[in-house]
Amino acid sequence: MENASKALIIAGSILLAILIIAMGVMIFNNAKNAADTSTFDTAEINMFNQKFERYSNTQLGSQVKSLISFAISNASTNKDEPSKLPTVIFVPENKQPDAQDNPKANGAMHAIDSGTTTNNGNEIYIKNLGDIRSTIKSTHNYKVTLDYASTGLIGTITIDYNP
């Protein structure tokens, strides 16, 4: 009987040790996955931004139309993630503001992500982007300026006519 109780104590100790080791491995894996997620987020942000950044600075209208087409595709793909829908501001040729004016005013066309979604997706946002694309002249030059949101993603794309 004395040997049986010692055997039960040893068996319990072994089970407890296995349980502690399993919990340690589980905690280690969770911490490792959390670290991998933050790295993935940074990589995802960089990958997202690179697709827009190649259109930065002075571009021919045909390239700007490609940018707008990409923004439309992006809006269809990321319709459930409004943070990935940058606001697009287009200042057309005949609406150029004076130096002291706000470039977002004075007749600029907007495609704004927040508040423009419907139950069927981003129809208004996509329609506004389509209107901007149809206004852009392929042979003219435009200055594309990118502004970043606090998330690190591109938050605003400003397209100005560049004579």
Buried (B, 14 or more C-beta within 10 A) or exposed (E): EEEEEEEEEEEEEEEEEEEEEEEEEEEEEEEEEEEEEEEEEEEEBEEBBEBBEBBBEEBBBEBBBBBBEBBBEBBEEBBEEBBBBBBBBBBBBEBBBEEEEEBEEEEBBBBBBEEBBEEEEBBBBBEBBBBBBEBBBEEBBBBBEBEEEEEBBBBBBBBBBBE
